[in-house]
């Protein structure tokens, strides 16, 4: 459905789903709560002697409408976005309270929330319509309601109804701030996606250099000396040819793995789903039993995209570390079982990968730098990924006792929301 933006251009009216609508719904409910609070204050401040049956009836109707709007806010918000004229009906209800209780009494304050709500929800046309209707109804209430103003005070006659368009403008400004925030968030997510893509290209380049390129280089060297062995030592030439064939098989598997990673969309999935998918694919290929304990984060707690509360760059690095850890198990561990655990704490998310393989001797002080000098770049690269998102990587291993890799990434408490409940399962 189309609506007019502030600049007069056509745009689609937000429904009750999506990033912009989520912020809009929160503001809508906040305005309703504030309106109910102001109404309660007016009820307390109104002397009992001033209550009349008509005033009680008008207040009761507005109170019921406010409560229903709060309870059924999704439906009411959808109706208002599709039919802005319904806000004028709410203005009539508020005007009836003013006519019964008096414009200069405590009921005036809660009526301005209708104009504020119009400013947040609608374009300029409906905003002016609602605020103009409230100004007219305010003058009608002045004429027929109790507590007539002093004719010698024209400032009151002009200034009091002016609160309606002023409050509407405040709602418009609030909506503009939300729109700007949404644009900044979209830009941030776009930049994060570009950075993630650049990091993935760099990682694939390193993978090609460390695996496929070295394999092909070895094949090339063996093929270059093959004619020499054919002339000098036919048996050696036969063994070399078999080695070349085997190396070609390895290169083929490595190339297929790189192509599969290029097509992988696990990095854009919610973290729990991405972890399960990576483990399921790895288990099918390697046939090693995997025990998985994954805490499901609610996808709507803070990230409007539905991909979970973590920024995309954090999810990307966690998934990448998991893939690298499983790749190390495949290449070096000779493990018979693997355990993967994804857990959430109050201020961090933790990924742990444990295997029961051959393990290795940790360098002195459990530092990873000596591993890089020895040519083992996998763990060092995982540590760099953890530091890139403000986290840390811990590695424990011993010969014959397996290896444990733990990645911990801090997350602000506001993004974590309610603590998820872990689920455990085993699979291949």
Secondary structure, 3 states (H helix, E strand, C coil): CEEECCCCCEEECCCCCCHHHHHHHHHHHHHHHHHHHHHHHHHHHCCHHHCCHHHHHHHHHHHHHHHHHHHCHHHHHHHHHHCCHHHHHHHHHHHHHHHHHCCCCCCHHHHHHHHHHHHHHCCHHHHHHHHHHHHHHHHHHHHHCCCCCCCCCHHHHHHCCHHHHHHHHHHHHHHHHHHHHHHHHHHHHHHHHHHHHHHHHHHHHHHHHHHHHHHHHHHHHHHHHHHHHHHHCHHHHHHHHHHHHHHHHHHHHHHHHHHHHHHCCHHHCCHHHHHHHHHHHHHHHHCCEEEEEEECCCCCCCCCCCCCCCCHHHHHHHHHHHHHHHHHHHHHHCCCEEEEEEEECCCEEEEEEEECCCCCCCCHHHCCHHHHHCCCCHHHHHHHHHHHCCCEEEEEECCCCCEEEEEEEECCHHHHCCCCCEEEEEEC
